[in-house]
Amino acid sequence: MKNRTGLSTVVTTLILLVVGVLLASVVSYYATNVTMTRTETEDVRFSKKHVWVNDTGAIAAFKLQNLGGRDILLDKVVVRGVESHWSDIWIYRVPTGTTIEEDLNITSYATLTGGIVEITGYNFTLCTSDIPLISGGEVFVYAKGPGNIQMDDIGTTVSFGVYTSNAQYITECNVESATSQ
């Protein structure tokens, strides 16, 4: 008889178990790493939203906060389903660490002209393209002549929409009169 040497059944089973456990732990580590890096999602919130209209025209205004874990790029602003051109949008970036509690003020249609417009002590700049917004950042937005809004729309509800590269965010508000009386 030939003398054969080899691993016992117990040792072979242990080696297969160790290899299986190591492979499973590498796969779970990879899956955990992938999911954890992708959990930083967008979260955009509207507040202080208004649409004012009088016989000279309509103005939309709102505050936008990026509460998500990643920076975003605002691709377009839509009011009542109609995209606003960048040449009709003015923004004010709230400085980091600053909190502004007061509401947005009624601004006349004629006031929104030129590159920089002062509204209640803040300098709003005219947009020329997409708006980057850092994580935790806030921006006030005024849009001139949004969404075909007329005097007949006072009291009706209209929708706001902001689009990013990954999502769209929509809210609603009532059209208000911009007249003082």
C-alpha positions as CSV (number, residue, x, y, z in Angstrom):
1,M,0.0,0.0,0.0
2,K,1.1,3.5,-0.8
3,N,1.5,5.9,2.1
4,R,-0.7,9.0,1.4
5,T,-0.5,12.1,3.5
6,G,-3.1,15.0,3.4
7,L,-5.1,17.3,5.4
8,S,-7.8,15.9,7.7
9,T,-11.4,16.6,7.1
10,V,-11.6,18.8,10.1
11,V,-8.7,21.0,9.0
12,T,-10.1,21.3,5.5
13,T,-13.5,22.4,6.9
14,L,-11.9,25.0,9.1
15,I,-9.9,26.4,6.2
16,L,-13.0,26.7,4.0
17,L,-14.9,28.4,6.9
18,V,-12.2,30.9,7.5
19,V,-12.0,31.8,3.8
20,G,-15.8,32.1,3.6
21,V,-15.9,34.4,6.7
22,L,-13.1,36.6,5.3
23,L,-14.8,36.9,1.9
24,A,-18.1,37.8,3.6
25,S,-16.4,40.4,5.8
26,V,-14.7,42.0,2.8
27,V,-17.9,42.2,0.9
28,S,-19.9,43.7,3.8
29,Y,-17.1,46.3,4.4
30,Y,-17.3,47.3,0.8
31,A,-21.1,47.5,0.8
32,T,-21.0,49.6,4.0
33,N,-18.4,51.9,2.6
34,V,-20.4,52.5,-0.6
35,T,-23.7,53.1,1.2
36,M,-22.1,55.4,3.8
37,T,-20.6,57.7,1.2
38,R,-23.8,58.0,-0.7
39,T,-26.0,58.8,2.3
40,E,-25.1,62.5,2.1
41,T,-28.3,63.5,0.2
42,E,-29.9,66.8,-0.8
43,D,-32.4,68.4,1.4
44,V,-33.7,71.8,0.3
45,R,-36.3,73.8,2.2
46,F,-38.4,76.7,1.2
47,S,-39.5,79.4,3.7
48,K,-40.7,83.0,3.7
49,K,-42.4,82.4,0.3
50,H,-44.4,85.1,-1.3
51,V,-45.9,86.2,-4.6
52,W,-46.9,89.8,-4.8
53,V,-48.7,91.4,-7.7
54,N,-50.0,94.9,-8.6
55,D,-50.8,96.7,-11.8
56,T,-47.1,97.1,-12.7
57,G,-46.2,93.4,-12.4
58,A,-45.6,90.4,-10.2
59,I,-42.7,89.6,-7.9
60,A,-41.9,86.2,-6.3
61,A,-39.7,85.9,-3.2
62,F,-38.5,83.1,-1.0
63,K,-35.8,81.9,1.2
64,L,-34.0,78.6,0.3
65,Q,-31.9,76.6,2.7
66,N,-29.6,73.7,1.8
67,L,-30.0,71.4,4.9
68,G,-28.5,68.3,3.2
69,G,-25.0,67.0,3.5
70,R,-23.7,68.0,0.1
71,D,-23.4,71.2,-1.9
72,I,-25.9,71.7,-4.6
73,L,-26.3,73.7,-7.9
74,L,-29.7,75.3,-8.6
75,D,-30.4,74.7,-12.2
76,K,-33.7,76.6,-12.6
77,V,-36.5,78.4,-10.8
78,V,-40.0,77.7,-11.9
79,V,-43.2,79.6,-10.8
80,R,-46.5,78.2,-11.8
81,G,-44.8,75.9,-14.3
82,V,-43.0,78.7,-16.1
83,E,-39.2,78.9,-15.9
84,S,-37.8,82.2,-14.8
85,H,-34.8,83.5,-16.8
86,W,-31.7,84.2,-14.8
87,S,-31.8,87.8,-16.0
88,D,-35.0,88.2,-13.9
89,I,-33.6,86.7,-10.6
90,W,-31.8,88.5,-7.8
91,I,-30.2,86.7,-4.9
92,Y,-28.7,87.5,-1.5
93,R,-26.4,84.9,0.1
94,V,-26.9,84.8,3.8
95,P,-23.3,84.8,5.3
96,T,-22.4,81.6,7.1
97,G,-23.1,81.8,10.8
98,T,-25.7,84.6,10.3
99,T,-29.4,84.2,11.1
100,I,-32.0,86.5,9.5
101,E,-35.4,86.1,11.1
102,E,-37.3,89.0,9.5
103,D,-39.6,88.2,6.6
104,L,-39.0,89.3,3.0
105,N,-40.4,92.7,2.1
106,I,-42.7,93.7,-0.7
107,T,-40.6,95.1,-3.5
108,S,-42.0,96.9,-6.6
109,Y,-41.5,95.5,-10.0
110,A,-39.7,98.7,-11.1
111,T,-37.1,98.3,-8.3
112,L,-35.7,95.1,-9.7
113,T,-33.4,96.6,-12.4
114,G,-29.6,96.6,-12.7
115,G,-26.9,94.3,-11.3
116,I,-27.2,95.1,-7.6
117,V,-30.5,96.0,-5.9
118,E,-30.7,97.1,-2.2
119,I,-33.8,95.6,-0.5
120,T,-34.2,96.3,3.3
121,G,-30.4,96.9,3.7
122,Y,-29.3,93.8,1.8
123,N,-27.6,93.9,-1.6
124,F,-29.2,91.5,-4.0
125,T,-27.2,90.6,-7.1
126,L,-28.5,89.7,-10.5
127,C,-28.0,86.1,-11.5
128,T,-26.3,85.2,-14.7
129,S,-26.3,81.4,-14.4
130,D,-26.9,78.4,-12.1
131,I,-26.6,79.2,-8.4
132,P,-24.3,77.1,-6.2
133,L,-25.4,76.6,-2.7
134,I,-23.1,75.1,0.0
135,S,-24.3,72.6,2.5
136,G,-25.9,74.6,5.3
137,G,-26.2,77.7,3.1
138,E,-29.1,80.0,2.8
139,V,-30.1,82.3,-0.1
140,F,-32.9,84.8,-0.5
141,V,-34.4,84.9,-4.0
142,Y,-36.5,87.6,-5.7
143,A,-37.9,86.7,-9.2
144,K,-39.3,89.5,-11.4
145,G,-42.4,88.7,-13.5
146,P,-42.8,85.0,-12.6
147,G,-45.1,82.5,-14.2
148,N,-47.7,84.7,-16.0
149,I,-49.2,86.0,-12.8
150,Q,-51.8,88.7,-13.2
151,M,-53.9,90.8,-10.9
152,D,-56.8,88.3,-11.3
153,D,-54.6,85.7,-9.5
154,I,-54.7,87.4,-6.1
155,G,-55.9,84.9,-3.6
156,T,-55.1,81.8,-5.7
157,T,-52.4,79.3,-4.9
158,V,-49.4,79.0,-7.2
159,S,-46.5,76.6,-7.1
160,F,-42.8,77.3,-6.8
161,G,-40.2,74.9,-8.0
162,V,-36.4,74.8,-7.7
163,Y,-34.5,72.2,-9.8
164,T,-31.0,70.8,-9.0
165,S,-29.0,68.2,-10.9
166,N,-30.5,65.4,-8.8
167,A,-34.0,66.5,-7.7
168,Q,-36.8,69.0,-7.9
169,Y,-38.3,70.8,-4.9
170,I,-41.9,72.2,-5.1
171,T,-44.0,74.2,-2.7
172,E,-47.0,76.5,-2.9
173,C,-48.1,79.8,-1.7
174,N,-51.0,82.3,-2.2
175,V,-50.7,85.3,-4.5
176,E,-50.9,88.5,-2.4
177,S,-51.6,92.1,-3.4
178,A,-48.6,94.3,-3.5
179,T,-50.6,97.5,-3.1
180,S,-50.3,99.3,0.2
181,Q,-54.1,100.0,0.5
